[in-house]
Amino acid sequence: MAAFDTTRTTYGVASFASRFVAFVADKAAALIAWNEARITRDVLASLTDRELSDIGLERGDIDAIARSTFIR
């Protein structure tokens, strides 16, 4: 009696699919991070100098805060 294994995928297909999904996920994460930084920058830029000083920031800190990876 002869038998053969049909449970394995074709060589390279699974790794290509996982790399492609990871690539798309990385691009989506980068787009989301860019949009969050843009929103943060816009909101902080709309504050007055007095409001910024109340939260311990200066106008020059806005870009660094928007680019930071701290939890917002």
N, C-alpha and C positions, 0 to 999 in steps of 0.2 A: 504494500500500500504506500503510495507516495503522497506527500503533503508539502505545501510551501507556505511561507509566512506572508500574510497580506496585511499585517498591522503596521509595518514601517512605511513612512512617507518616502517619496522620491527624494533622492539625495539633493540637498541644497535648497529645497523648496521651503521647508520650515524655517531655516535660518534666514533666508531672504525675506520671508514674510515678517518675521519678528524684527529684523533690522529695519524694514520699511515702516512698520507700525511704530517702532521706537523713534525713527526719524520724524514722522508726522507728529508724534507726541511731543518731541523736543521743540519742533517749530511752533506748535500750539502753545506750549508753556512759555516760550520766548515772546510770543505775541501777547499773551495774557500779562506777563511781567511788564512789557513795554507799556501796555494800556494802563495798568495800575500806576506805574511811575508817572505817566502823563497826567492822569487824574490827580494824583498827589501833588505834583508840581503846580497844576492849575489852581487847586484849592489853596495851597500855601501862598502862591503868588497873589491871590485875591485878598489876603489878609493885609491889614495895615501894619506899619512898623511897630506900633504899640501892641497890637494883638500878637505879633510874632515874638516880641520881647516878653510878653506875659507867659508864653510857653517855652521860653528859653532859647529862642532861635533868632538869627539875624537873616537878612535877605540873602546874603551870600551862602547860607547853609541849605537853601532850598534844593539845589541840584544834588547835593550829597545825600540829603534825606530821601529824595525821590528815588535815587539809585540804590539805596541801602536795601539789605535783605532782612531788616528787622521786621517783626510782625507788626502790621499796621492795625 
